[in-house]
Amino acid sequence: MAACGKMKNKGTGFWGTSRAAKSTLLLAAALVCLVSLLGADKSAGPAKLDGFVYDSCGGCFTDSSPCKPCRVVLELEGYLYAELDRLGARADFQVEVHNVLYDREKGLLFQQLPRGLPEEIEYPVLLLDGMALQGWGQIKKDLASMVLSKTGRESPGTVPKDSGEIQLEKAGRDTVVYFKMQSCASCQKTAALLDGLFQKYSQAELVTYDISGQEDLKIFQAYCEAYGLDAENTYVPVVFIGDRGLEGLEEIQLFLEAYLAAGYASGTYRIQ
């Protein structure tokens, strides 16, 4: 025991090392933490979108957990997947819908409910990163903006209806028309993609509009009308090439180069 105590007094281990050695060890530990944090970000995977419904029928003979999906569960799942597909965001979310008729599912809801919500809950309820939507009215009104804020895409907001003075005609040369917003994260990624593509397809002209301004927003309305899109429910980034509109980074990545290679850009419309 005396020998052990004597060794401690000499300061063996980390605290007994030199100042330079301590600095090296601390730096190495910090680098390990940084690498692990960066790795965690890359492997974060889809965001969790939880839905909660109340179906008093249930279809099961137990109060603890469901033995099969309930009709109302399937209805909400179908709606959510359809909306995520429309927004081009299905791959960004993991959807799970629960029937709070069952004790376990109810427990999941109350574990996740944000503070400050009214005591009386209106179903269905959607939860995403501390945000909550209650009732079909709020879900249909705000789901798109909640999803887009998570994915980095943005809605143009209120689109002016009067775009009749803006006339679009075929460009007469290879043209791609791109709509963006400065605050849109996916638009920044799209811009980098377009820079690379237009170095390769240098014969084509890229026309860019920023719909943060009212004048470009009117042009956006005119393009949506010409291409058969609903401007109120079309979200940037958007690219128009030939007779096609590509909405969202995913569609642009998938199709734009193929359309350029196939010569679609010769049929794009633009303001004359």
N, C-alpha and C positions, 0 to 999 in steps of 0.2 A: 504493500500500500504506500510505503514511504517513497519507493521509486516512482510510483505512478504520480504522486503529488509533486515530486521534483520535476518530472517531465512537464507537467502542466505549467509550473512556474517558469520554465524556459520558453513557454509559448510555442509549442509545436502546432502543426496544422495550419489553417489559413491565417490565423491572427499572428502566428509566429513567423510567417514568411516576410521577405523584404518588401519594401514599398513598391518597387518595380514589378515584382511578381504579383503582388495584390492587384495592381493596375491591369496587368495582363489578364488575370483571372476574371476580374470584373468586366473587362471589355469583351472577353469571350462569352460570358454569361449574357451580356446585353445583346450580342449578335445572335445567340441562340434564341432568345426571346423574340427578337425582331423577325427572324426567319420563320418561327412558329406562327407569329401573328400574320405575316404575309401569306403563309400557307393556309391559314384558317380562312382568310378572305377569299382565296381562290377556290376553296372547296366548300364555300358556304352553301351552294346549291340553291334550288328554288325557294322563294319565300312561302311561308305557310299562310294559307287563306282558309280560315275555319268558319264554317257556317253552322248555325244552330236553329232547329225548327222544333215545334211542338206538335206532335201527331198523337192524339189521344187513342187512336185505333192501334197503331203500332204493328199489329199483325203477329205479335209474339205473346207467349204466356209466361212472361217473367218481368219483374220490376228492376232487375239488376243491370242487364245489358241486352241489346237486341240480338235476335238470332238470324235476322236477314234484313236487308235494307228496306226501309219503309217508303211508301209511295211519295210522301212529302219530301223525304230526303232525296229521292231520285229526281223529283221535279226541280229542287233547288240546285242540285248538281248539274242537271242538264242546262239550266239557265246560266249558271256560272261558266261552264265550259263554252257555251255558245258566245257569251260576252267576251271571254278571254280570246277565243278564236277571232272574233270580230276586231279586237284590238291588237291582234298579232302577239299576244302575251302568254299563251298557254304554257310555253316552256319555262316561263319565269315564276310560275306558281304551282304549289302543291295544294290541291283542294281536298278538304275533308269536311263532310257534313254530318252532323250528329242530331239525334232526336232526344231532347231533354226529358221526354217521358221516362227515360231510364236513369237510374241513380248515377251511374258512372258518367254518362254523357252530361248530365246536369252539373256534376262536380267539375268537369272540364270547363264548362262555361263560366262558372263562378270563380274559378281559379284565374281566369284570363280577363274578366271584365274590367275595363278601366274604371278608376275612381271617378265619382261625380256624376255617374249616370242616374237617371230617375229610378226609383225603386220598382216601378211597374215596367216590365220589359215587354216590348212589342216584337213579336217574332214575324219573320225570321231575323236572326242577328248575324252579322258578318264581322269578324275580327281580323285585323291585319296590323301588326307592329304597333299595338296600343291604340289603334283607331277602331271605332265601332260604328256600324250602320245598323239601324233598327227599322224594321217594317219594310214592305215592298216599295212604298213611296220613296223613302230615303235611299234604298238600295238602287232603284232604277234611276234616280236622280244623280247619285254621287259615286256609284261604283266605278264608272269609267275614269273619273278624275283621280280616285284613290289608286287605281291600278296604274294609271299613267304617271302619277307622282312617284310610284315605286320603281317603274321601269325607265324613267328618264325621258319619256315622250310627253308631248304637250298638246293641248287642244288650242285652236286659234281663238277660242272664246266666242263672243257674239260676232257673227259674220254679217256685214252689211248686205241687205237684200237688193239694193239698187246697183247692179253691175251691167245694166243694159247698154251703157255707152262704150263698154270695152268689147272690141271685136277681135276674135281670134281667127286666124287663117293658117293654112299649112305654111311652114317656115320656108320651104324651098331649098333648104340645105339641112344636113344632119344636125339636129338640135335636141337637147335634153333640158327640160325645165324643172328646177328644184326649188321647193318651198321649205323654209326653215324658220326657227326662232332662236335668238341669241341665247336664251336661257335654257334651251333644250339639250340635255346631255346626249341623247341619241343623234341629234343633228350634228354635233361636233364629231362623232364617230363617222357619220355619213359623209361629212365634208372631207375627212381624211381618205375615205374609200373613193370618193369622186376624184380627188386629186390624183390618186394612183391610176384610176381608169382613164382619165382624160390625158394623161401622159402617153398611154398606150393607143388611145383612139383620138389622136390629135386633130383629125379631120372634123370632128364633131364640136359643136359650140355648146357650152354650158351656160344657161341663163338662170340666175339665182335671184330669188325674192325673199325678203325677210318680213314675215307677216306681223311683226311687232308694230308696224306702222299701218295706218288706215288705208293708204293708197295701195300698198301691196296686198292688204287684206281683201280689197275689192277685186284685185286681179285673181287672187286665190278663189274667190267666189265664182268668177267668170270661168276659170279652169274647171272647177268642180261641176258647174252647170254643163259645160261642153263635154266633159268626160263621164257624165251620168253619176256623179258622186253627191252625197248629201254633205254640204260644207259644214254643217253643225256637228256632224258625227265623223268627220275625217280629221285625222290627227297628223301633225308633222313629226318626223320628216316625210315629205311626199315628193316623188319624182314622176314626171309625165314624159313618156317617150312613145312616139307613134300614136296609136289609139289606146294606150294602156296607162293606167295610173298605178304606181307602186307605193303603197302606204306602209311606212315603218321601216326601220333599219333591216329587219329580217327579210322582208320582200325585196328590198333594194339589193341586198347582198346576194339573194338567190337568183334574181332574174335580170338585173340591169345589164351585166356584161353580155349575157346570152342575147339579149335584145339588141345591144349595140352591134354585136358580131353578125346578127341576122339582118341588119340594115333597117330595123324599125325606126331609127332616129330620123330617117328621111321623111317620115309622115307625121312628125310632131307639129302641133299647133302653137302659134305664138302671136303676140300682139304685133300688128303691122303698122 
